Amino acid sequence: MQASDLEAAVVKLLRLAVTDLPQDVEKRLQAFLKKESHPTARNQLEAILENVKLAREHSIPICQDTGIPIFYINVGSEFPLLSSLEGILIESTRRATKEIPLRPNTVDPIAHKNPGDNTGYHMPWINWSLVKGSDLQITVFPKGGGSENVCRLAMLTPGKGSVGMKQFVIDSVIDAGANPCPPTILGVGIGGGADICLKLAKETLLRPMGERHSNPEIAKIEEELLAAINRTGIGPMGLGGDTTALDVHIEVAMRHPASFPVGLAFQCWAARRASATITGKGEIKITSHKVK
C-alpha cells in the first residue's frame, strides 16, 4: 500500500464525516420524528433531515462548523505504513481542509493565530491503540465547538454515587439548553480519574445509536437518563418538544475509593464521524456509510 493511497482514503473519510450523516444517526432522527408530539419540534426535525439530504446530494458540509480533526486509530503492529501514519494523517487533514473544504478551526490558544489548515500543536489529535495484525481501523471524528463548549467534569464524593451522577447529567443538560444544538447525543464516562472519565465519555459518542452497554445495570441507567432528559422539554434546537437527546451512552472505569469522577460529553445532532478498515494489502472497507 502506498502512502498516497492511504492519504486519499483519509481525505475521503473526512469528506464523508462532514457531508453525510452516519446511517444510524439519520435513522434515529427519523424514529424520533415519528413519535414527536410538538408541531414546532416536528418542523425542526424535518428541517434537520432535509439539511442532511441536501448535504449528501451536493457533497457539502452538513454544518458550517466542520469541527476540529480527531482520529481514533486501532492499528496492527505489522501495518506497513505504521511508522509514517501520523504524518499521513496530518497531511490528509491539510488536503481535506483545502479540497472539501473544511473550515480552518485550529487556533493557537496563546498567540491566537490560525494556521489555516486545521493543524498545529497536537492537531490533528490522534487517539492511538496498537493491536496485533496488519490492519488499520480508523475513525475520523471532527468535533464541533458548540457541543464541546458545554462538556462537563464533576469530581463527586463517593457517597453521592449513581444518584449524584444522574443529577449531574440532567442538571448539565438543562444548563446547556439550546447551546449544543439539540437533539444531542450524550456520552457519560464514570470513574478512573478526571482525564480518564472525560476520555471515556467522548469515546462513547462513537457507539452506534441504540447500542446498549453490555452490563445490563449500566444499560438500564442509559435508558433512564435518556427518558429523563427527553422529559425536560428543551426539544430540537431548544424550541421545545419531546426530543432533546437521541441517545445516552455510558462507559465506566474502576475508581479510587476517595473519588467519583464523572465526565459528560455532548454531541450535536450533526454527529460527524466516519470509519473504515484498511488492510495491510491496501484493501479499504468503509464501515460507517453506504458508498457507491
DRENDOFI-977000 format. One record per residue (C-alpha): residue in one letter; x, y, z. Coordinates in steps of 0.02 Angstrom, whole numbers. Layout:
BEGIN
code=A	x=X	y=Y	z=Z
...
//
This chain:
BEGIN
code=M	x=0	y=0	z=0
code=Q	x=64	y=172	z=-47
code=A	x=60	y=321	z=71
code=S	x=-34	y=420	z=-62
code=D	x=-173	y=289	z=-64
code=L	x=-194	y=297	z=124
code=E	x=-193	y=487	z=119
code=A	x=-331	y=487	z=-12
code=A	x=-433	y=364	z=93
code=V	x=-421	y=476	z=247
code=V	x=-474	y=629	z=146
code=K	x=-624	y=528	z=85
code=L	x=-670	y=483	z=264
code=L	x=-659	y=664	z=317
code=R	x=-771	y=712	z=171
code=L	x=-898	y=580	z=220
code=A	x=-894	y=634	z=401
code=V	x=-937	y=816	z=366
code=T	x=-1055	y=793	z=218
code=D	x=-1152	y=632	z=254
code=L	x=-1229	y=588	z=422
code=P	x=-1197	y=408	z=477
code=Q	x=-1343	y=293	z=438
code=D	x=-1379	y=251	z=620
code=V	x=-1394	y=435	z=669
code=E	x=-1509	y=476	z=523
code=K	x=-1621	y=328	z=564
code=R	x=-1627	y=383	z=745
code=L	x=-1683	y=558	z=693
code=Q	x=-1818	y=483	z=583
code=A	x=-1878	y=372	z=725
code=F	x=-1892	y=517	z=846
code=L	x=-1982	y=621	z=715
code=K	x=-2118	y=488	z=704
code=K	x=-2157	y=499	z=890
code=E	x=-2128	y=687	z=916
code=S	x=-2291	y=766	z=976
code=H	x=-2247	y=952	z=965
code=P	x=-2276	y=1038	z=795
code=T	x=-2128	y=1157	z=812
code=A	x=-2014	y=1013	z=860
code=R	x=-2076	y=912	z=712
code=N	x=-2037	y=1058	z=596
code=Q	x=-1862	y=1070	z=666
code=L	x=-1829	y=883	z=646
code=E	x=-1897	y=889	z=468
code=A	x=-1782	y=1035	z=430
code=I	x=-1633	y=941	z=502
code=L	x=-1670	y=788	z=395
code=E	x=-1692	y=896	z=240
code=N	x=-1524	y=977	z=279
code=V	x=-1445	y=804	z=291
code=K	x=-1521	y=755	z=124
code=L	x=-1459	y=912	z=34
code=A	x=-1284	y=899	z=108
code=R	x=-1271	y=720	z=46
code=E	x=-1337	y=759	z=-128
code=H	x=-1223	y=908	z=-155
code=S	x=-1073	y=843	z=-56
code=I	x=-1065	y=999	z=52
code=P	x=-1041	y=1009	z=242
code=I	x=-1193	y=971	z=348
code=C	x=-1147	y=1120	z=459
code=Q	x=-1033	y=1270	z=435
code=D	x=-936	y=1212	z=588
code=T	x=-837	y=1063	z=523
code=G	x=-755	y=1036	z=692
code=I	x=-577	y=1004	z=744
code=P	x=-493	y=847	z=675
code=I	x=-490	y=700	z=794
code=F	x=-439	y=523	z=744
code=Y	x=-465	y=358	z=833
code=I	x=-336	y=234	z=772
code=N	x=-327	y=46	z=804
code=V	x=-175	y=-7	z=706
code=G	x=-91	y=-175	z=691
code=S	x=92	y=-185	z=739
code=E	x=127	y=-256	z=565
code=F	x=33	y=-123	z=467
code=P	x=157	y=-74	z=329
code=L	x=138	y=116	z=349
code=L	x=138	y=119	z=539
code=S	x=294	y=224	z=558
code=S	x=231	y=359	z=438
code=L	x=48	y=354	z=490
code=E	x=50	y=513	z=596
code=G	x=124	y=615	z=454
code=I	x=-4	y=544	z=332
code=L	x=-148	y=595	z=448
code=I	x=-78	y=772	z=462
code=E	x=-58	y=790	z=275
code=S	x=-231	y=716	z=245
code=T	x=-303	y=848	z=361
code=R	x=-218	y=986	z=263
code=R	x=-282	y=916	z=99
code=A	x=-459	y=893	z=164
code=T	x=-463	y=1072	z=230
code=K	x=-423	y=1137	z=57
code=E	x=-517	y=1013	z=-53
code=I	x=-684	y=982	z=37
code=P	x=-666	y=1119	z=105
code=L	x=-662	y=1112	z=294
code=R	x=-673	y=1271	z=395
code=P	x=-499	y=1305	z=468
code=N	x=-538	y=1290	z=653
code=T	x=-372	y=1266	z=744
code=V	x=-315	y=1423	z=835
code=D	x=-157	y=1445	z=939
code=P	x=-225	y=1473	z=1117
code=I	x=-84	y=1593	z=1162
code=A	x=-42	y=1685	z=1001
code=H	x=-223	y=1675	z=937
code=K	x=-161	y=1639	z=761
code=N	x=-243	y=1516	z=642
code=P	x=-127	y=1416	z=526
code=G	x=-272	y=1396	z=405
code=D	x=-257	y=1208	z=379
code=N	x=-327	y=1129	z=539
code=T	x=-155	y=1078	z=602
code=G	x=-41	y=1148	z=737
code=Y	x=4	y=1099	z=915
code=H	x=-66	y=923	z=945
code=M	x=-183	y=942	z=796
code=P	x=-250	y=835	z=724
code=W	x=-274	y=745	z=890
code=I	x=-239	y=559	z=873
code=N	x=-301	y=426	z=995
code=W	x=-184	y=278	z=970
code=S	x=-214	y=94	z=1005
code=L	x=-84	y=-33	z=949
code=V	x=-153	y=-208	z=916
code=K	x=-95	y=-369	z=835
code=G	x=-102	y=-396	z=648
code=S	x=-78	y=-289	z=493
code=D	x=-245	y=-198	z=480
code=L	x=-289	y=-18	z=519
code=Q	x=-459	y=29	z=591
code=I	x=-485	y=216	z=582
code=T	x=-625	y=331	z=636
code=V	x=-622	y=516	z=595
code=F	x=-718	y=621	z=720
code=P	x=-721	y=808	z=679
code=K	x=-794	y=881	z=840
code=G	x=-892	y=1043	z=833
code=G	x=-866	y=1187	z=954
code=G	x=-1046	y=1217	z=1009
code=S	x=-1067	y=1045	z=1086
code=E	x=-889	y=1044	z=1152
code=N	x=-915	y=1207	z=1248
code=V	x=-1045	y=1128	z=1363
code=C	x=-948	y=970	z=1408
code=R	x=-930	y=950	z=1595
code=L	x=-823	y=866	z=1728
code=A	x=-882	y=830	z=1906
code=M	x=-775	y=759	z=2044
code=L	x=-915	y=693	z=2153
code=T	x=-894	y=625	z=2328
code=P	x=-915	y=435	z=2328
code=G	x=-1066	y=448	z=2440
code=K	x=-1166	y=533	z=2302
code=G	x=-1143	y=380	z=2191
code=S	x=-1260	y=344	z=2046
code=V	x=-1395	y=462	z=2111
code=G	x=-1273	y=607	z=2110
code=M	x=-1210	y=556	z=1938
code=K	x=-1385	y=557	z=1865
code=Q	x=-1423	y=726	z=1943
code=F	x=-1261	y=799	z=1874
code=V	x=-1302	y=738	z=1698
code=I	x=-1481	y=803	z=1698
code=D	x=-1432	y=971	z=1776
code=S	x=-1295	y=991	z=1646
code=V	x=-1416	y=959	z=1503
code=I	x=-1538	y=1088	z=1573
code=D	x=-1398	y=1215	z=1596
code=A	x=-1338	y=1185	z=1417
code=G	x=-1511	y=1216	z=1345
code=A	x=-1504	y=1255	z=1160
code=N	x=-1315	y=1287	z=1155
code=P	x=-1260	y=1113	z=1096
code=C	x=-1389	y=1112	z=954
code=P	x=-1506	y=976	z=1016
code=P	x=-1560	y=842	z=991
code=T	x=-1394	y=788	z=1063
code=I	x=-1303	y=627	z=1096
code=L	x=-1234	y=616	z=1273
code=G	x=-1078	y=521	z=1322
code=V	x=-1050	y=487	z=1507
code=G	x=-886	y=424	z=1575
code=I	x=-882	y=365	z=1756
code=G	x=-730	y=325	z=1863
code=G	x=-545	y=315	z=1826
code=G	x=-494	y=494	z=1856
code=A	x=-527	y=669	z=1790
code=D	x=-443	y=639	z=1622
code=I	x=-498	y=458	z=1605
code=C	x=-685	y=488	z=1630
code=L	x=-687	y=628	z=1500
code=K	x=-592	y=519	z=1377
code=L	x=-716	y=378	z=1403
code=A	x=-863	y=498	z=1385
code=K	x=-803	y=559	z=1215
code=E	x=-763	y=384	z=1153
code=T	x=-941	y=328	z=1188
code=L	x=-1001	y=454	z=1057
code=L	x=-930	y=335	z=927
code=R	x=-1050	y=198	z=980
code=P	x=-1197	y=166	z=859
code=M	x=-1365	y=237	z=907
code=G	x=-1470	y=119	z=1012
code=E	x=-1325	y=5	z=1057
code=R	x=-1331	y=-25	z=1244
code=H	x=-1190	y=-61	z=1365
code=S	x=-1153	y=-246	z=1388
code=N	x=-1183	y=-230	z=1575
code=P	x=-1374	y=-237	z=1600
code=E	x=-1367	y=-122	z=1751
code=I	x=-1273	y=11	z=1654
code=A	x=-1387	y=-12	z=1503
code=K	x=-1536	y=20	z=1616
code=I	x=-1459	y=184	z=1676
code=E	x=-1431	y=236	z=1494
code=E	x=-1617	y=211	z=1460
code=E	x=-1668	y=301	z=1620
code=L	x=-1561	y=452	z=1581
code=L	x=-1623	y=461	z=1401
code=A	x=-1804	y=460	z=1460
code=A	x=-1770	y=590	z=1595
code=I	x=-1678	y=707	z=1477
code=N	x=-1819	y=699	z=1349
code=R	x=-1941	y=747	z=1486
code=T	x=-1852	y=913	z=1509
code=G	x=-1946	y=984	z=1359
code=I	x=-1794	y=1075	z=1289
code=G	x=-1828	y=997	z=1119
code=P	x=-1744	y=1015	z=949
code=M	x=-1637	y=1172	z=940
code=G	x=-1705	y=1221	z=1112
code=L	x=-1878	y=1266	z=1045
code=G	x=-1973	y=1139	z=1149
code=G	x=-2028	y=961	z=1117
code=D	x=-2006	y=780	z=1163
code=T	x=-1837	y=757	z=1077
code=T	x=-1693	y=835	z=1175
code=A	x=-1573	y=687	z=1161
code=L	x=-1558	y=548	z=1033
code=D	x=-1463	y=433	z=1149
code=V	x=-1357	y=418	z=1306
code=H	x=-1202	y=308	z=1308
code=I	x=-1106	y=264	z=1467
code=E	x=-935	y=188	z=1494
code=V	x=-852	y=153	z=1661
code=A	x=-680	y=126	z=1736
code=M	x=-634	y=71	z=1910
code=R	x=-618	y=221	z=2026
code=H	x=-514	y=268	z=2178
code=P	x=-609	y=241	z=2343
code=A	x=-597	y=427	z=2382
code=S	x=-668	y=495	z=2220
code=F	x=-813	y=475	z=2098
code=P	x=-765	y=563	z=1935
code=V	x=-899	y=592	z=1803
code=G	x=-863	y=662	z=1631
code=L	x=-1002	y=719	z=1515
code=A	x=-976	y=742	z=1327
code=F	x=-1108	y=821	z=1217
code=Q	x=-1126	y=789	z=1031
code=C	x=-1245	y=891	z=924
code=W	x=-1367	y=809	z=803
code=A	x=-1237	y=831	z=664
code=A	x=-1139	y=684	z=733
code=R	x=-992	y=691	z=615
code=R	x=-895	y=528	z=608
code=A	x=-838	y=404	z=477
code=S	x=-747	y=238	z=494
code=A	x=-652	y=116	z=386
code=T	x=-546	y=-40	z=395
code=I	x=-389	y=-37	z=288
code=T	x=-289	y=-196	z=267
code=G	x=-102	y=-206	z=252
code=K	x=-128	y=-251	z=69
code=G	x=-220	y=-88	z=38
code=E	x=-399	y=-152	z=35
code=I	x=-518	y=-18	z=102
code=K	x=-689	y=-52	z=175
code=I	x=-793	y=95	z=238
code=T	x=-898	y=32	z=383
code=S	x=-998	y=186	z=437
code=H	x=-1082	y=236	z=274
code=K	x=-1154	y=159	z=117
code=V	x=-1043	y=215	z=-26
code=K	x=-1057	y=186	z=-212
//
